[in-house]
């Protein structure tokens, strides 16, 4: 029988992100401080585009969006928001969703597991995810606890625990 394994991934549920976006749109449409400032948030391809007439207002739109993402259970580590920039008469912020673990983040996580995790645990980078193998399920669970407690720049999910 094969050794117990689990995969470490970083994915954002597109439907939950869409629901958070719709909730943010609804709140922006109803709030008094967003009246007549051209505040809006919408998809622009795979990114979210936030618009408003001033830099302060577009930052407030970003705060509303972040609050809705938190309510829907999506970590803010999954969001990559840029700085406000002027575009004509309005200010904009591009927000992208991080999907997958970058190779440098995967190397950091792998090194953390090798240095601080149980000795029997073997991490293996597979594209934009990591597979962790061990003889003992307890060691795998200890590794999960270690990664949950670590301060990493990426939102991690643990899947396919076998």
Buried (B, 14 or more C-beta within 10 A) or exposed (E): EEEBBBBBBBBBBEEEBEBBBEBBBEBBEEEEEBEEBBBBBEEBEEEBBBBBBBBEBBBBBBEBBBBBBEEBEBBEEBBEBEEBEEEEEBBBBBBBBBEBBEEEBBBBBBEBBEEEBBEBBBBEBEEBBBBBBBEEBEBBBBBBEBBEEEEBEBBBEBEEEE
